[in-house]
Amino acid sequence: MTTNLLQTEVSALLDGLQAAVTVADENYRIIYMNHRSVELFAKWGGAKLIGSDLLACHSPSSQEKIRRTYTRLSLIHISEPTR
C-alpha cells in the first residue's frame, strides 16, 4: 500500500469519528485535524491551525505533559508486521 493511499484511508477513518483528533509531528507542529477537531477549534482558527505550534495554545503545565508524552512515545518501537 502506498503512503498516499494509507494517508487517505486513515484520514477517511478519522474524519468519520465523532471525537476531535489533532495530530502533531515530532516538532509539535500540527499536521492534521479531522473535521470534528476543525469544528471544535474554529474559534481559534480551525483548519488554519494546521502548521502551527501545538504547544503555543497550551499552558506551561500542559506543555510539559505533552513533552513527557512525546518522550514516552518516542521510546516505543513499532515494527512492521511479518508476513
N, C-alpha and C positions, 0 to 999 in steps of 0.2 A: 504494500500500500504506500502510495506516495505521501510525502509530508503535507502537501496542499490538500489532498483528499482527506487525510486524517484530521487536519485542522478544520476543514469544512464539516466533517461529521461530528467532531467534538463541539464545535460552535452550535450546530443544529441541536444537539443534545442539551447543551447548557441553556440555549435560548428557550427551550421548552419547559424549563423548570420554573416554579413559582418563586423560588429563592433567588435573591440577588447574588450574583457571582462576579467578583472582580479579581483579575489575575495580574500580578506584577512580576517583573523579571528579577534577576539576581541583584540588580542595581536599584530596586524598589520603584521602577518606572511601571506605571500601569500600561499593560499591553492588551488587555481585553476586558470588556464589560458586557454581560449579557443584557437582554432587553430590560429585565426587571431591575438590574443594577443601574442602568441608564435612567430609568424612571425614578427610582428611589433617590438618586443623587442629582436629579435635574436642577434642583435649587442651587447646587454648587457647580453646575456646568454640564452635568450629564455626560454624554459621549465626548465632550471637549476635554474631559479629564484624562482620556487615553493619551499617553505620552507624558503625563505629569508625574510628579514625585508622590508616591503613596504616603510617605512619611509626613509630607507638608500639611496634610489635613488631619493629623493626629496629635494628641497631647504628648508631652515628653514621656509620660509613663506608658502610653500606648505604643509610642515609637520603640521603646525598649523591649516591650513584649513582642512586637513584630520582629525586631532584630534577633531576639532569642529564638523565636520560632524558625526564622530563616536559618540560623546556625544549626539548630537541631535537624531540620530537613536536609541541610547540605551534607549531613553525616550519613544519611540513608543512601545505600547503594541499590539502585533498581537495575536488575539485569534483564536482558532480553529473554523472552520465553524460548524454551528449547522446543524444537520440532521433531 
